[in-house]
């Protein structure tokens, strides 16, 4: 599902900055990853790679608030522990994906199947950031809006 998050020229990815679940609403802020101007060596195990540039959120990063209302389930996991799953059916590789088949949906059907008997319009959405993968099952698409400041959890 193409959104404003896919149309950010110069954006090297998104970082999850804030995540809040309150009374059936999930709100999170994504901060734009910016490639550093100066290269810095990167050491992985015993190998050092030269000429690499860090990707980080800075004060100059744009931030977008994503709000899902009428949420019935969500799952957040560190991106390092995720992998591509050919079993899943998704609408594309955009920043915000809609999944019609996933292990998360199968888990919900197995353990909370009556939810899908009652709720006919639930959809599984996924946002993959550079550091976290966020799955949300909700009745409607999220609202996504530019956040003009660096929010705190109190200001979201």
C-alpha positions as CSV (number, residue, x, y, z in Angstrom):
1,X,0.0,0.0,0.0
2,X,1.7,3.2,-1.2
3,X,1.8,6.0,1.4
4,X,3.7,9.2,2.0
5,X,6.3,7.0,3.7
6,X,7.3,5.6,0.3
7,X,7.7,9.0,-1.4
8,X,10.5,10.4,0.7
9,X,13.4,11.2,-1.6
10,X,16.8,10.8,0.2
11,X,15.3,8.8,3.0
12,X,17.5,5.7,3.8
13,X,14.8,4.1,5.8
14,X,12.8,4.7,9.0
15,X,13.5,4.2,12.7
16,X,10.8,3.6,15.2
17,X,11.0,6.4,17.7
18,X,7.9,6.1,19.9
19,X,5.3,3.3,20.2
20,X,2.1,3.7,22.3
21,X,-0.9,1.5,22.6
22,X,-3.8,3.2,24.5
23,X,-7.4,2.1,24.6
24,X,-7.6,0.3,21.2
25,X,-5.4,2.9,19.4
26,X,-1.8,2.3,18.3
27,X,0.3,5.4,17.6
28,X,3.9,5.4,16.7
29,X,6.4,7.9,15.3
30,X,8.8,7.0,12.5
31,X,12.0,9.1,12.1
32,X,13.7,9.4,8.8
33,X,17.1,7.7,8.5
34,X,19.7,10.0,7.1
35,X,23.1,8.7,5.7
36,X,26.0,10.3,7.5
37,X,28.2,12.7,5.5
38,X,31.5,11.2,6.8
39,X,32.4,7.5,6.4
40,X,33.2,5.6,9.6
41,X,34.7,2.1,9.8
42,X,32.3,-0.7,10.7
43,X,33.6,-3.7,12.6
44,X,31.6,-7.0,12.3
45,X,33.2,-9.8,14.3
46,X,36.9,-9.6,13.4
47,X,36.4,-7.8,10.0
48,X,36.5,-4.1,9.7
49,X,34.8,-2.5,6.7
50,X,36.2,0.9,5.5
51,X,34.2,3.6,3.8
52,X,30.8,2.8,5.4
53,X,28.4,5.5,6.3
54,X,26.0,5.3,9.3
55,X,22.3,5.7,8.8
56,X,20.7,7.5,11.8
57,X,17.8,9.7,12.9
58,X,19.0,13.2,13.6
59,X,17.3,16.5,14.5
60,X,17.1,17.1,10.8
61,X,15.1,13.9,10.2
62,X,11.5,14.2,9.2
63,X,9.1,12.4,11.4
64,X,5.7,10.9,10.7
65,X,3.1,9.9,13.2
66,X,1.1,6.8,12.2
67,X,-2.2,6.2,14.0
68,X,-4.2,3.0,13.9
69,X,-7.7,3.2,15.5
70,X,-9.9,0.2,16.3
71,X,-6.9,-2.1,16.8
72,X,-7.7,-5.7,18.0
73,X,-4.1,-7.0,18.0
74,X,-0.5,-5.9,17.5
75,X,3.0,-7.3,17.6
76,X,6.3,-5.5,17.7
77,X,9.6,-7.3,17.3
78,X,13.2,-6.1,16.9
79,X,14.0,-6.2,13.2
80,X,17.1,-8.4,13.8
81,X,14.9,-11.3,14.6
82,X,12.7,-11.2,11.5
83,X,13.2,-12.8,8.1
84,X,11.4,-12.9,4.8
85,X,8.7,-15.5,4.7
86,X,7.5,-16.8,1.2
87,X,4.4,-18.2,2.9
88,X,3.1,-14.6,3.5
89,X,0.9,-12.9,0.9
90,X,1.3,-9.1,0.9
91,X,0.2,-6.4,-1.4
92,X,3.7,-5.3,-2.3
93,X,7.0,-4.2,-0.7
94,X,5.9,-0.7,0.2
95,X,6.7,0.7,3.6
96,X,3.2,-0.1,4.8
97,X,2.0,-3.5,3.7
98,X,-1.3,-5.2,3.9
99,X,-1.0,-9.0,4.4
100,X,-3.8,-11.4,3.5
101,X,-1.8,-14.5,4.8
102,X,0.8,-14.4,7.5
103,X,2.0,-16.5,10.5
104,X,0.6,-13.7,12.8
105,X,-2.9,-14.1,11.3
106,X,-2.6,-17.9,11.6
107,X,-1.6,-17.5,15.3
108,X,-4.6,-15.2,15.9
109,X,-7.0,-17.7,14.1
110,X,-5.6,-20.6,16.1
111,X,-5.8,-18.9,19.5
112,X,-8.5,-16.2,19.0
113,X,-10.5,-17.5,16.0
114,X,-13.8,-16.2,17.2
115,X,-12.4,-12.7,16.7
116,X,-12.7,-13.3,12.9
117,X,-16.2,-14.7,13.2
118,X,-17.3,-11.5,14.9
119,X,-15.2,-9.0,13.0
120,X,-15.4,-9.4,9.2
121,X,-13.5,-6.3,8.2
122,X,-10.2,-6.9,10.0
123,X,-6.9,-6.4,8.1
124,X,-3.3,-7.1,8.9
125,X,-0.9,-4.2,8.3
126,X,2.9,-4.3,8.7
127,X,5.4,-1.5,8.8
128,X,9.1,-2.6,8.7
129,X,11.5,0.0,10.0
130,X,15.3,-0.3,10.2
131,X,15.1,-1.4,13.8
132,X,11.6,-2.8,14.5
133,X,8.9,-4.7,12.6
134,X,5.3,-3.6,13.6
135,X,2.2,-5.8,12.9
136,X,-1.2,-4.3,13.5
137,X,-4.6,-6.0,13.0
138,X,-7.2,-3.3,12.7
139,X,-10.5,-2.4,11.1
140,X,-9.2,0.5,9.0
141,X,-6.1,1.9,7.4
142,X,-4.0,4.2,9.5
143,X,-3.8,8.0,9.4
144,X,-0.2,9.1,8.6
145,X,0.8,12.7,9.2
146,X,4.0,14.7,9.2
147,X,5.1,15.6,12.8
148,X,6.7,19.0,12.8
149,X,8.8,18.5,15.9
150,X,10.6,15.7,17.8
151,X,7.7,14.3,19.9
152,X,7.8,12.8,23.3
153,X,5.5,10.0,24.4
154,X,3.5,12.7,26.2
155,X,3.1,14.8,23.1
156,X,1.9,12.0,20.8
